[in-house]
Amino acid sequence: MLSFEERINSKVNSLTISERKVVEQLKMHKQPFLLSMNELSTLSKVSEPSVVRLYRKLGYASYQELKVALAQEQVNNSYSSTSDQNEIMDEDLANVVFDKIADQLSIAMSMTKEKLNITQMEEAVQIISKAERLFFFGQGLSGTIAEDGAHKFMRMGGTTIAVQDPHYQAIYANHMNNEDVVIVISHSGETVNIIEVVKMSRKSGAFVIVITSNSNTTLAKMADTLLLTQAQETEKRSDAMVSRLVQLALIDTLFTRVVAIGGSHVKKSINISRLAVTRMKK
């Protein structure tokens, strides 16, 4: 995908004077992705339609898409400038390794925040809150995220099931209906078995929420609702190490929102669950 600068260079000869003013302002501003269209047009001393014509000429579907792209590029540039110093070395002691992983997590969280689609998140919240049964599917490392997600949502008292075995997933998938919701976790978005069980789940009528890292993957394109996480890979650390923490944060966000809109009966169920566990402790 072309960067903002590359898009500008490819269209430089066709830009009008007004559009050039907007480009200049975007390049000049430290955080252009925070500007509203009205603010950008005012600073550029052009009309809002000039801003619209510019982002369309550059191939962006909306002003929001332009802002997200600018924010993402700024985070990526920041990451690139610090990647060498954050690279974990064999001689690094535990405290240094911890600091570097913490930095990588901070970057991944920032990248995910900029990529987050609030509309998709809130849609997922509404769908989950109405689900008859909630399934969490994941395999390998993603399976542990599925288990954690189910552990949270089962406190609400409904039917919540985490499944890691692909055969079990296939059986459940073929017995679903349109009142069931499946939350699928796959960092790569290309795990063959997961793709197959998602096909089965959709055929049975279930609503599929996918948590993955790339919107161009096979699994992402099968989602009814797509939630993207972002993480960078380094030589000494697989991105799966940090991405799983971002996935956990995303699921925590969903859970918190579902509880918030669930009303008193949901909060009562959570308290009952909390008391049930408390009784087992000394």
PAVEX-134298 format. One record per residue: x, y, z of N, C-alpha, C in turn; residue number from 1. Coordinates in Angstrom, 1 decimal. Layout:
BEGIN
SITE  neast nnorth    nup caeast canorth   caup  ceast cnorth    cup num
SITE      X      Y      Z      X       Y      Z      X      Y      Z NUM
...
//
This chain:
BEGIN
SITE  neast nnorth    nup caeast canorth   caup  ceast cnorth    cup num
SITE    0.8   -1.2    0.0    0.0     0.0    0.0    0.9    1.2    0.0   1
SITE    0.6    2.2   -0.9    1.4     3.4   -1.0    1.2    4.3    0.3   2
SITE    2.3    4.9    0.6    2.3     5.8    1.8    1.7    7.2    1.3   3
SITE    1.5    8.1    2.3    0.9     9.4    1.9    1.9   10.1    1.0   4
SITE    3.2   10.1    1.4    4.2    10.8    0.6    4.3   10.2   -0.9   5
SITE    4.2    8.9   -1.0    4.2     8.3   -2.3    3.0    8.6   -3.2   6
SITE    1.9    8.7   -2.5    0.6     9.1   -3.2    0.8   10.6   -3.7   7
SITE    1.3   11.4   -2.8    1.5    12.8   -3.2    2.4   12.9   -4.4   8
SITE    3.6   12.2   -4.4    4.5    12.2   -5.5    3.9   11.7   -6.8   9
SITE    3.0   10.8   -6.7    2.4    10.2   -7.9    1.4   11.1   -8.5  10
SITE    0.9   12.1   -7.7   -0.2    13.0   -8.2    0.3   14.5   -8.2  11
SITE    1.6   14.7   -8.0    2.1    16.0   -7.8    1.7   17.0   -9.0  12
SITE    1.8   16.5  -10.2    1.6    17.3  -11.3    0.1   17.7  -11.5  13
SITE   -0.8   16.9  -10.9   -2.2    17.2  -11.1   -2.9   17.9   -9.9  14
SITE   -2.1   18.3   -8.9   -2.6    19.0   -7.7   -2.9   20.4   -8.0  15
SITE   -4.0   20.9   -7.6   -4.3    22.3   -7.8   -3.6   23.1   -6.7  16
SITE   -3.7   24.5   -6.8   -3.0    25.3   -5.8   -3.6   25.1   -4.5  17
SITE   -5.0   25.0   -4.4   -5.6    24.7   -3.1   -5.2   23.4   -2.5  18
SITE   -5.1   22.4   -3.3   -4.7    21.1   -2.8   -3.3   21.1   -2.3  19
SITE   -2.4   21.8   -3.0   -1.0    21.9   -2.6   -0.9   22.6   -1.2  20
SITE   -1.8   23.6   -0.9   -1.9    24.2    0.4   -2.2   23.3    1.5  21
SITE   -3.2   22.4    1.2   -3.6    21.4    2.1   -2.5   20.4    2.4  22
SITE   -1.8   20.0    1.4   -0.7    19.0    1.5    0.4   19.7    2.4  23
SITE    0.7   20.9    2.1    1.7    21.7    2.9    1.4   21.7    4.3  24
SITE    0.1   22.0    4.6   -0.3    22.0    6.0   -0.2   20.7    6.7  25
SITE   -0.6   19.6    6.0   -0.5    18.3    6.6    0.9   17.9    6.9  26
SITE    1.9   18.3    6.0    3.3    18.0    6.2    3.9   18.8    7.4  27
SITE    3.4   20.0    7.5    3.9    21.0    8.5    3.4   20.6    9.9  28
SITE    2.2   20.1   10.0    1.6    19.9   11.4    2.2   18.7   12.0  29
SITE    2.5   18.8   13.3    3.1    17.7   14.1    2.2   16.5   14.2  30
SITE    0.9   16.7   14.4   -0.1    15.6   14.5   -1.2   15.9   13.6  31
SITE   -1.1   15.8   12.3   -2.1    16.1   11.3   -3.4   15.3   11.4  32
SITE   -3.2   14.1   12.0   -4.3    13.2   12.1   -5.3   13.6   13.2  33
SITE   -4.9   14.6   14.0   -5.8    15.1   15.0   -6.7   16.3   14.5  34
SITE   -6.4   16.8   13.3   -7.1    17.9   12.8   -8.5   17.5   12.2  35
SITE   -9.5   18.2   12.5  -10.8    18.0   11.9  -10.7   18.6   10.5  36
SITE  -11.6   18.2    9.6  -11.6    18.8    8.3  -11.8   20.3    8.3  37
SITE  -12.6   20.8    9.2  -12.8    22.2    9.3  -11.5   22.9    9.7  38
SITE  -10.8   22.4   10.7   -9.5    22.9   11.1   -8.5   22.9   10.0  39
SITE   -8.4   21.8    9.3   -7.4    21.7    8.2   -7.7   22.7    7.1  40
SITE   -9.0   22.9    6.7   -9.3    23.8    5.7   -9.0   25.2    6.1  41
SITE   -9.3   25.5    7.4   -9.1    26.9    7.9   -7.6   27.2    8.0  42
SITE   -6.8   26.3    8.4   -5.3    26.5    8.5   -4.7   26.6    7.1  43
SITE   -5.3   25.9    6.2   -4.8    25.9    4.8   -5.3   27.0    4.0  44
SITE   -6.4   27.7    4.5   -7.0    28.8    3.9   -7.7   28.4    2.6  45
SITE   -8.3   27.2    2.6   -9.1    26.7    1.5  -10.4   26.3    1.9  46
SITE  -11.3   25.9    1.0  -12.6    25.4    1.4  -12.5   23.9    1.7  47
SITE  -13.5   23.4    2.5  -13.6    22.0    2.8  -13.7   21.1    1.6  48
SITE  -14.4   21.5    0.5  -14.5    20.7   -0.7  -13.1   20.5   -1.3  49
SITE  -12.1   21.4   -1.1  -10.8    21.3   -1.6  -10.1   20.1   -0.9  50
SITE  -10.4   20.0    0.4   -9.8    18.9    1.2  -10.4   17.6    0.7  51
SITE  -11.7   17.6    0.5  -12.4    16.4    0.0  -11.8   15.9   -1.4  52
SITE  -11.6   16.9   -2.3  -11.0    16.6   -3.6   -9.6   16.0   -3.5  53
SITE   -8.8   16.5   -2.5   -7.5    16.1   -2.3   -7.5   14.6   -1.9  54
SITE   -8.2   14.3   -0.8   -8.1    12.9   -0.3   -8.7   11.9   -1.3  55
SITE   -9.6   12.3   -2.1  -10.2    11.4   -3.1   -9.2   11.2   -4.2  56
SITE   -8.5   12.3   -4.6   -7.5    12.2   -5.6   -6.3   11.3   -5.2  57
SITE   -6.0   11.3   -3.9   -4.9    10.5   -3.4   -5.4    9.0   -3.2  58
SITE   -6.6    8.8   -3.4   -7.1     7.4   -3.3   -7.7    7.0   -1.9  59
SITE   -7.9    7.9   -1.0   -8.5     7.6    0.3  -10.1    7.7    0.1  60
SITE  -10.8    6.8    0.7  -12.2     6.7    0.6  -12.9    7.8    1.5  61
SITE  -12.2    8.3    2.5  -12.8     9.3    3.4  -11.7   10.1    4.1  62
SITE  -12.1   11.1    4.7  -11.1    11.9    5.5  -10.6   11.2    6.7  63
SITE  -11.5   10.3    7.2  -11.1     9.5    8.4  -10.0    8.5    8.0  64
SITE  -10.2    8.0    6.8   -9.2     7.0    6.3   -7.8    7.7    6.1  65
SITE   -7.8    8.9    5.6   -6.6     9.7    5.5   -6.0    9.9    6.8  66
SITE   -6.8   10.3    7.8   -6.2    10.6    9.2   -5.6    9.3    9.8  67
SITE   -6.3    8.2    9.6   -5.8     6.9   10.2   -4.5    6.5    9.5  68
SITE   -4.4    6.7    8.2   -3.2     6.4    7.4   -2.0    7.3    7.9  69
SITE   -2.3    8.6    8.2   -1.2     9.5    8.6   -0.8    9.1   10.0  70
SITE   -1.7    8.7   10.9   -1.4     8.3   12.3   -0.6    7.0   12.2  71
SITE   -1.0    6.1   11.4   -0.2     4.8   11.3    1.2    5.0   10.8  72
SITE    1.4    5.9    9.8    2.7     6.1    9.3    3.6    6.8   10.4  73
SITE    3.0    7.7   11.2    3.8     8.4   12.2    4.3    7.4   13.2  74
SITE    3.4    6.4   13.6    3.8     5.4   14.6    4.8    4.5   14.0  75
SITE    4.7    4.1   12.7    5.7     3.3   12.0    7.0    4.0   11.9  76
SITE    7.0    5.3   11.6    8.3     6.0   11.6    8.9    6.1   12.9  77
SITE    8.1    6.3   13.9    8.6     6.3   15.3    9.2    5.0   15.7  78
SITE    8.5    3.9   15.3    9.1     2.6   15.5   10.4    2.3   14.8  79
SITE   10.5    2.7   13.6   11.7     2.5   12.8   12.9    3.3   13.4  80
SITE   12.6    4.4   13.9   13.7     5.2   14.5   14.2    4.7   15.8  81
SITE   13.4    3.9   16.5   13.8     3.3   17.8   14.0    1.8   17.7  82
SITE   13.9    1.2   16.6   13.9    -0.3   16.5   15.3   -0.8   16.9  83
SITE   16.3   -0.1   16.5   17.7    -0.6   16.8   17.9   -0.6   18.3  84
SITE   17.6    0.4   19.0   17.8     0.5   20.4   16.9   -0.4   21.2  85
SITE   15.8   -0.8   20.5   14.8    -1.7   21.2   15.1   -3.2   20.9  86
SITE   16.0   -3.4   20.0   16.3    -4.8   19.6   17.0   -5.5   20.8  87
SITE   16.5   -6.7   21.2   17.0    -7.4   22.3   18.3   -8.1   21.9  88
SITE   19.3   -7.8   22.7   20.6    -8.4   22.5   20.9   -9.6   23.4  89
SITE   21.8  -10.4   23.0   22.1   -11.6   23.9   22.7  -11.2   25.2  90
SITE   23.4  -10.1   25.2   24.0    -9.6   26.5   23.1   -8.8   27.4  91
SITE   21.9   -8.5   26.9   21.0    -7.7   27.8   20.6   -8.5   29.0  92
SITE   20.7   -7.9   30.2   20.2    -8.5   31.4   18.7   -8.5   31.5  93
SITE   18.1   -9.2   32.4   16.6    -9.3   32.5   15.9   -8.0   32.5  94
SITE   16.4   -7.0   33.3   15.8    -5.8   33.5   15.7   -5.0   32.1  95
SITE   16.8   -5.1   31.4   16.9    -4.4   30.1   15.9   -5.1   29.1  96
SITE   15.9   -6.4   29.1   14.9    -7.2   28.2   13.5   -6.7   28.6  97
SITE   13.2   -6.7   29.9   11.9    -6.3   30.3   11.5   -4.9   29.8  98
SITE   12.5   -3.9   29.9   12.2    -2.6   29.4   12.0   -2.5   27.9  99
SITE   12.7   -3.3   27.2   12.6    -3.3   25.7   11.2   -4.0   25.3 100
SITE   10.8   -5.0   26.0    9.5    -5.6   25.7    8.4   -4.7   26.0 101
SITE    8.6   -3.9   27.1    7.6    -3.0   27.5    7.4   -1.9   26.5 102
SITE    8.6   -1.5   25.9    8.6    -0.4   24.8    7.8   -1.0   23.6 103
SITE    8.1   -2.2   23.3    7.5    -2.8   22.1    6.0   -3.0   22.3 104
SITE    5.6   -3.3   23.5    4.2    -3.4   23.8    3.5   -2.0   23.7 105
SITE    4.2   -1.0   24.2    3.6     0.4   24.1    3.4    0.8   22.7 106
SITE    4.4    0.5   21.8    4.3     0.8   20.4    3.1    0.0   19.8 107
SITE    3.0   -1.3   20.1    2.0    -2.1   19.5    0.6   -1.6   19.9 108
SITE    0.5   -1.2   21.2   -0.8    -0.7   21.7   -1.2    0.6   21.0 109
SITE   -0.2    1.5   20.7   -0.4     2.7   20.0   -0.8    2.5   18.6 110
SITE   -0.2    1.5   17.9   -0.5     1.2   16.6   -1.9    0.6   16.5 111
SITE   -2.3   -0.2   17.4   -3.6    -0.8   17.4   -4.7    0.2   17.7 112
SITE   -4.4    1.1   18.6   -5.3     2.2   18.9   -5.6    3.1   17.7 113
SITE   -4.6    3.4   16.9   -4.8     4.1   15.7   -5.6    3.4   14.6 114
SITE   -5.5    2.0   14.6   -6.1     1.2   13.6   -7.5    0.8   14.0 115
SITE   -7.9    1.0   15.3   -9.1     0.6   15.8  -10.3    1.2   15.2 116
SITE  -11.2    0.4   14.7  -12.5     0.9   14.1  -13.6    0.8   15.2 117
SITE  -13.9    2.0   15.7  -14.9     2.1   16.8  -16.2    1.6   16.4 118
SITE  -16.6    1.8   15.1  -17.9     1.3   14.7  -18.0   -0.3   14.8 119
SITE  -16.9   -0.9   14.3  -16.8    -2.4   14.4  -16.7   -2.9   15.8 120
SITE  -16.0   -2.1   16.7  -15.9    -2.5   18.1  -17.3   -2.5   18.7 121
SITE  -18.0   -1.4   18.5  -19.4    -1.3   19.1  -20.4   -2.2   18.5 122
SITE  -20.2   -2.6   17.3  -21.1    -3.6   16.7  -20.8   -4.9   17.3 123
SITE  -19.6   -5.2   17.6  -19.2    -6.5   18.2  -19.8   -6.5   19.6 124
SITE  -19.7   -5.4   20.3  -20.3    -5.3   21.7  -21.8   -5.6   21.7 125
SITE  -22.5   -5.0   20.8  -24.0    -5.2   20.7  -24.3   -6.7   20.3 126
SITE  -23.6   -7.2   19.4  -23.8    -8.6   18.9  -23.5   -9.6   20.1 127
SITE  -22.4   -9.4   20.8  -22.1   -10.3   21.9  -23.1  -10.2   23.0 128
SITE  -23.6   -9.0   23.3  -24.5    -8.9   24.4  -25.9   -9.6   24.1 129
SITE  -26.2   -9.9   22.9  -27.4   -10.5   22.5  -27.2  -12.0   22.2 130
SITE  -26.0  -12.5   22.2  -25.7   -13.9   21.8  -26.4  -14.9   22.8 131
SITE  -26.9  -16.0   22.2  -27.5   -17.1   22.9  -26.3  -17.9   23.5 132
SITE  -25.3  -18.2   22.6  -24.1   -18.9   23.0  -22.9  -18.1   22.4 133
SITE  -21.8  -18.1   23.2  -20.6   -17.4   22.8  -19.5  -18.4   22.7 134
SITE  -18.9  -18.5   21.5  -17.7   -19.4   21.4  -16.4  -18.7   21.1 135
SITE  -15.4  -19.1   21.7  -14.0   -18.5   21.4  -13.2  -19.6   20.8 136
SITE  -12.8  -19.4   19.5  -12.0   -20.3   18.8  -10.5  -19.8   18.6 137
SITE   -9.6  -20.6   18.9   -8.2   -20.3   18.7   -7.3  -21.5   18.7 138
SITE   -6.2  -21.5   18.0   -5.3   -22.7   18.0   -3.9  -22.2   18.4 139
SITE   -3.2  -23.1   19.0   -1.8   -22.8   19.4   -1.8  -21.7   20.4 140
SITE   -1.0  -20.7   20.3   -0.9   -19.6   21.2   -2.2  -18.8   21.2 141
SITE   -2.9  -18.7   20.1   -4.2   -18.0   20.1   -5.2  -18.8   20.9 142
SITE   -5.0  -20.1   21.1   -5.9   -20.8   21.9   -5.9  -20.4   23.3 143
SITE   -4.8  -20.0   23.8   -4.7   -19.5   25.2   -5.4  -18.2   25.4 144
SITE   -5.4  -17.4   24.3   -6.2   -16.1   24.3   -7.7  -16.4   24.3 145
SITE   -8.1  -17.5   23.6   -9.5   -17.9   23.5   -9.9  -18.3   24.9 146
SITE   -9.1  -19.1   25.6   -9.4   -19.6   27.0   -9.6  -18.4   27.9 147
SITE   -8.7  -17.4   27.8   -8.8   -16.2   28.7  -10.1  -15.4   28.4 148
SITE  -10.4  -15.3   27.1  -11.6   -14.6   26.8  -12.9  -15.3   27.3 149
SITE  -12.9  -16.6   27.2  -14.1   -17.3   27.7  -14.2  -17.2   29.2 150
SITE  -13.0  -17.2   29.8  -13.0   -17.1   31.3  -13.7  -15.8   31.8 151
SITE  -13.4  -14.8   31.0  -14.0   -13.5   31.4  -15.5  -13.5   31.2 152
SITE  -15.9  -13.9   29.9  -17.4   -13.8   29.6  -18.3  -14.8   30.3 153
SITE  -17.7  -15.9   30.7  -18.6   -16.9   31.4  -19.1  -16.4   32.7 154
SITE  -18.4  -15.3   33.2  -18.8   -14.7   34.5  -20.2  -14.1   34.4 155
SITE  -20.6  -13.8   33.2  -21.9   -13.2   32.9  -23.1  -14.1   33.1 156
SITE  -22.7  -15.4   33.2  -23.8   -16.4   33.4  -24.3  -17.1   32.2 157
SITE  -24.0  -16.7   31.0  -24.5   -17.3   29.8  -23.7  -18.5   29.4 158
SITE  -24.0  -19.1   28.3  -23.2   -20.2   27.8  -22.0  -19.6   27.0 159
SITE  -20.8  -19.8   27.5  -19.6   -19.4   26.9  -18.6  -20.5   26.8 160
SITE  -18.1  -20.8   25.7  -17.2   -22.0   25.5  -16.0  -21.6   24.7 161
SITE  -14.8  -22.0   25.2  -13.5   -21.9   24.5  -13.1  -23.2   23.9 162
SITE  -12.7  -23.2   22.7  -12.4   -24.5   22.0  -11.1  -24.3   21.3 163
SITE  -10.1  -25.2   21.5   -8.8   -25.1   20.8   -8.7  -26.3   19.8 164
SITE   -9.2  -27.4   20.1   -9.0   -28.6   19.3   -9.9  -28.4   18.0 165
SITE   -9.2  -28.5   16.8   -9.9   -28.3   15.5  -11.1  -29.2   15.3 166
SITE  -11.0  -30.5   15.8  -12.1   -31.4   15.6  -13.3  -31.0   16.4 167
SITE  -13.1  -30.6   17.7  -14.1   -30.1   18.5  -14.8  -28.8   17.9 168
SITE  -13.9  -28.0   17.4  -14.4   -26.7   16.8  -15.3  -27.1   15.6 169
SITE  -14.9  -28.0   14.8  -15.7   -28.4   13.6  -17.1  -28.9   14.1 170
SITE  -17.1  -29.7   15.1  -18.4   -30.3   15.6  -19.3  -29.2   16.1 171
SITE  -18.7  -28.3   17.0  -19.5   -27.2   17.5  -20.0  -26.3   16.3 172
SITE  -19.2  -26.0   15.3  -19.5   -25.2   14.2  -20.7  -25.7   13.4 173
SITE  -20.8  -27.0   13.3  -21.9   -27.6   12.5  -23.2  -27.7   13.3 174
SITE  -23.2  -27.3   14.6  -24.4   -27.3   15.4  -24.8  -25.9   15.8 175
SITE  -24.3  -24.9   15.2  -24.6   -23.5   15.5  -25.8  -23.1   14.8 176
SITE  -26.3  -21.9   15.3  -27.5   -21.3   14.6  -27.2  -19.8   14.6 177
SITE  -28.2  -19.0   14.1  -28.1   -17.6   14.0  -28.1  -16.8   15.3 178
SITE  -28.3  -17.5   16.4  -28.2   -16.8   17.7  -26.9  -17.0   18.4 179
SITE  -26.0  -17.7   17.7  -24.6   -18.0   18.2  -23.6  -17.0   17.7 180
SITE  -22.6  -16.7   18.5  -21.5   -15.8   18.1  -20.2  -16.5   18.3 181
SITE  -19.3  -16.4   17.3  -18.0   -17.0   17.4  -17.0  -15.9   17.4 182
SITE  -16.1  -15.8   18.4  -15.0   -14.9   18.4  -13.7  -15.7   18.0 183
SITE  -13.1  -15.4   16.9  -12.0   -16.2   16.4  -10.7  -15.4   16.5 184
SITE   -9.7  -16.0   17.1   -8.4   -15.3   17.3   -7.4  -16.0   16.5 185
SITE   -6.7  -15.2   15.6   -5.6   -15.8   14.8   -4.7  -14.6   14.4 186
SITE   -3.5  -14.6   14.9   -2.6   -13.5   14.5   -2.3  -13.4   13.1 187
SITE   -2.0  -14.6   12.5   -1.7   -14.6   11.1   -2.9  -14.5   10.1 188
SITE   -4.0  -15.0   10.6   -5.2   -14.9    9.8   -5.2  -15.9    8.6 189
SITE   -4.3  -16.9    8.7   -4.2   -17.8    7.6   -4.1  -19.3    8.1 190
SITE   -4.4  -19.5    9.3   -4.4   -20.9    9.9   -5.5  -21.7    9.2 191
SITE   -5.1  -22.8    8.5   -6.0   -23.5    7.7   -7.2  -24.1    8.4 192
SITE   -6.9  -24.7    9.6   -8.0   -25.3   10.3   -9.0  -24.3   10.8 193
SITE   -8.5  -23.2   11.2   -9.4   -22.1   11.7  -10.3  -21.6   10.5 194
SITE   -9.7  -21.4    9.4  -10.4   -21.0    8.2  -11.6  -21.9    7.9 195
SITE  -11.3  -23.2    8.0  -12.3   -24.2    7.7  -13.5  -24.2    8.7 196
SITE  -13.2  -24.1   10.0  -14.2   -24.1   11.0  -15.1  -22.8   10.9 197
SITE  -14.4  -21.7   10.5  -15.2   -20.4   10.3  -16.1  -20.6    9.1 198
SITE  -15.7  -21.2    8.1  -16.6   -21.5    7.0  -17.8  -22.3    7.4 199
SITE  -17.6  -23.3    8.3  -18.7   -24.1    8.8  -19.6  -23.3    9.7 200
SITE  -19.0  -22.5   10.6  -19.8   -21.6   11.5  -20.7  -20.7   10.7 201
SITE  -20.2  -20.1    9.7  -21.0   -19.1    8.9  -22.1  -19.9    8.1 202
SITE  -21.8  -21.1    7.6  -22.8   -21.9    7.0  -23.9  -22.2    7.9 203
SITE  -23.6  -22.4    9.2  -24.6   -22.7   10.2  -25.4  -21.5   10.6 204
SITE  -25.0  -20.3   10.2  -25.7   -19.1   10.6  -25.1  -18.3   11.7 205
SITE  -24.0  -18.7   12.3  -23.4   -18.0   13.4  -22.8  -16.7   12.9 206
SITE  -22.7  -15.7   13.8  -22.1   -14.4   13.5  -20.6  -14.6   13.9 207
SITE  -19.7  -14.2   13.0  -18.3   -14.4   13.2  -17.5  -13.1   13.5 208
SITE  -16.9  -12.9   14.6  -16.0   -11.8   14.9  -14.6  -12.3   14.9 209
SITE  -13.8  -11.7   14.1  -12.4   -12.1   13.9  -11.4  -11.1   14.5 210
SITE  -10.5  -11.6   15.3   -9.4   -10.7   15.9   -8.1  -11.2   15.2 211
SITE   -7.5  -10.4   14.4   -6.3   -10.7   13.6   -5.5   -9.5   13.4 212
SITE   -4.4   -9.6   12.6   -3.5    -8.5   12.5   -3.5   -7.9   11.1 213
SITE   -4.1   -8.5   10.1   -4.1    -8.0    8.8   -5.4   -8.1    8.1 214
SITE   -5.9   -7.0    7.5   -7.2    -7.0    6.9   -7.2   -7.7    5.6 215
SITE   -6.1   -8.0    5.0   -6.0    -8.7    3.7   -5.9  -10.2    3.8 216
SITE   -5.9  -10.8    5.0   -5.8   -12.2    5.1   -7.1  -12.9    4.8 217
SITE   -7.0  -14.2    4.6   -8.2   -15.0    4.2   -9.3  -14.9    5.4 218
SITE   -8.8  -15.1    6.6   -9.8   -15.1    7.7  -10.4  -13.7    7.9 219
SITE   -9.6  -12.6    7.7  -10.2   -11.3    7.9  -11.3  -11.0    6.9 220
SITE  -11.2  -11.5    5.7  -12.2   -11.3    4.7  -13.5  -12.1    4.9 221
SITE  -13.4  -13.1    5.8  -14.6   -13.9    6.1  -15.4  -13.4    7.3 222
SITE  -14.8  -12.4    8.0  -15.4   -11.8    9.2  -16.7  -11.1    9.0 223
SITE  -17.7  -11.2    9.9  -18.8   -10.3    9.9  -18.4   -9.0   10.5 224
SITE  -17.6   -9.1   11.6  -17.0    -8.0   12.2  -15.5   -8.2   12.4 225
SITE  -14.7   -7.3   11.9  -13.2    -7.5   11.9  -12.6   -6.5   12.9 226
SITE  -11.8   -7.0   13.9  -11.1    -6.2   14.8   -9.6   -6.5   14.6 227
SITE   -8.8   -5.4   14.3   -7.4    -5.6   14.0   -6.5   -5.2   15.1 228
SITE   -5.5   -6.0   15.3   -4.4    -5.6   16.3   -3.1   -5.5   15.5 229
SITE   -2.2   -4.7   16.0   -0.9    -4.4   15.3    0.2   -4.7   16.3 230
SITE    1.3   -5.3   15.7    2.5    -5.5   16.4    3.7   -5.7   15.4 231
SITE    4.9   -5.3   15.8    6.0    -5.4   15.0    6.9   -6.5   15.4 232
SITE    7.5   -7.2   14.5    8.4    -8.3   14.8    9.8   -7.9   14.8 233
SITE   10.6   -8.3   15.8   12.0    -8.0   15.8   12.8   -9.4   15.7 234
SITE   14.1   -9.2   15.5   14.9   -10.4   15.3   14.9  -11.4   16.5 235
SITE   14.9  -10.8   17.7   15.0   -11.7   18.9   13.6  -12.0   19.5 236
SITE   12.6  -11.4   18.9   11.3   -11.6   19.6   10.2  -11.7   18.5 237
SITE    9.5  -12.9   18.5    8.3   -13.0   17.6    7.3  -12.0   18.0 238
SITE    6.6  -11.5   16.9    5.5   -10.5   17.2    4.4  -11.2   18.0 239
SITE    4.3  -12.5   18.0    3.3   -13.2   18.7    3.4  -13.0   20.2 240
SITE    4.6  -12.7   20.7    4.8   -12.4   22.1    4.0  -11.1   22.6 241
SITE    4.1  -10.1   21.8    3.5    -8.8   22.1    2.0   -8.8   21.6 242
SITE    1.8   -9.4   20.4    0.4    -9.4   19.9   -0.6  -10.0   20.8 243
SITE   -0.2  -11.1   21.5   -1.1   -11.7   22.4   -1.6  -10.8   23.5 244
SITE   -0.7   -9.9   24.0   -1.0    -9.0   25.0   -2.0   -7.9   24.5 245
SITE   -1.8   -7.5   23.2   -2.7    -6.6   22.6   -4.1   -7.2   22.4 246
SITE   -4.1   -8.5   22.0   -5.4    -9.2   21.8   -6.1   -9.3   23.2 247
SITE   -5.4   -9.6   24.2   -6.0    -9.6   25.6   -6.6   -8.3   25.9 248
SITE   -5.9   -7.2   25.6   -6.5    -5.9   25.9   -7.7   -5.6   25.1 249
SITE   -7.7   -6.1   23.9   -8.9    -5.9   23.0  -10.1   -6.7   23.6 250
SITE   -9.9   -7.9   24.0  -11.0    -8.7   24.6  -11.4   -8.1   25.9 251
SITE  -10.5   -7.6   26.7  -10.9    -6.9   27.9  -11.8   -5.7   27.6 252
SITE  -11.5   -5.0   26.6  -12.3    -3.8   26.2  -13.7   -4.3   25.8 253
SITE  -13.8   -5.3   25.0  -15.1    -5.9   24.7  -15.9   -6.3   25.9 254
SITE  -15.3   -7.0   26.8  -15.9    -7.5   28.0  -16.4   -6.3   28.8 255
SITE  -15.6   -5.3   29.0  -16.0    -4.1   29.8  -17.2   -3.4   29.2 256
SITE  -17.2   -3.3   27.9  -18.3    -2.6   27.3  -19.6   -3.4   27.3 257
SITE  -19.5   -4.7   27.2  -20.7    -5.6   27.2  -21.3   -5.5   28.6 258
SITE  -20.4   -5.5   29.6  -20.9    -5.4   31.0  -21.6   -4.1   31.2 259
SITE  -21.0   -3.0   30.7  -21.5    -1.6   30.9  -22.9   -1.5   30.3 260
SITE  -23.2   -2.1   29.2  -24.5    -1.9   28.6  -25.5   -3.0   29.0 261
SITE  -25.0   -4.0   29.8  -25.8    -5.2   30.2  -26.8   -4.9   31.2 262
SITE  -26.7   -3.8   32.0  -27.6    -3.6   33.0  -27.4   -4.3   34.3 263
SITE  -28.3   -4.1   35.3  -28.1    -4.7   36.6  -28.0   -6.2   36.7 264
SITE  -28.7   -6.9   35.8  -28.8    -8.3   35.9  -27.4   -8.9   35.5 265
SITE  -26.7   -8.3   34.6  -25.3    -8.7   34.2  -24.4   -8.5   35.3 266
SITE  -24.4   -7.3   35.9  -23.6    -7.0   37.1  -23.8   -8.0   38.2 267
SITE  -25.1   -8.4   38.4  -25.5    -9.3   39.4  -24.8  -10.7   39.1 268
SITE  -24.9  -11.1   37.9  -24.3   -12.4   37.5  -22.8  -12.4   37.8 269
SITE  -22.1  -11.3   37.5  -20.7   -11.2   37.7  -20.4  -11.3   39.2 270
SITE  -21.2  -10.7   40.0  -21.0   -10.7   41.5  -21.2  -12.2   42.0 271
SITE  -22.2  -12.9   41.4  -22.4   -14.3   41.8  -21.2  -15.1   41.4 272
SITE  -20.6  -14.9   40.2  -19.4   -15.6   39.8  -18.2  -15.3   40.7 273
SITE  -18.1  -14.0   41.1  -17.0   -13.6   41.9  -17.1  -14.3   43.3 274
SITE  -18.3  -14.3   43.8  -18.5   -15.0   45.1  -18.3  -16.5   45.1 275
SITE  -18.6  -17.1   43.9  -18.4   -18.5   43.8  -16.9  -18.9   43.8 276
SITE  -16.1  -18.0   43.2  -14.6   -18.3   43.3  -14.1  -17.9   44.6 277
SITE  -14.6  -16.9   45.3  -14.1   -16.5   46.6  -14.3  -17.6   47.6 278
SITE  -15.4  -18.3   47.5  -15.7   -19.4   48.5  -14.7  -20.5   48.4 279
SITE  -13.9  -20.6   47.3  -12.9   -21.7   47.1  -11.6  -21.3   47.6 280
SITE  -11.5  -20.0   48.1  -10.2   -19.5   48.6  -10.2  -19.5   50.1 281
SITE   -9.1  -19.7   50.7   -9.0   -19.7   52.2   -8.9  -18.3   52.7 282
//
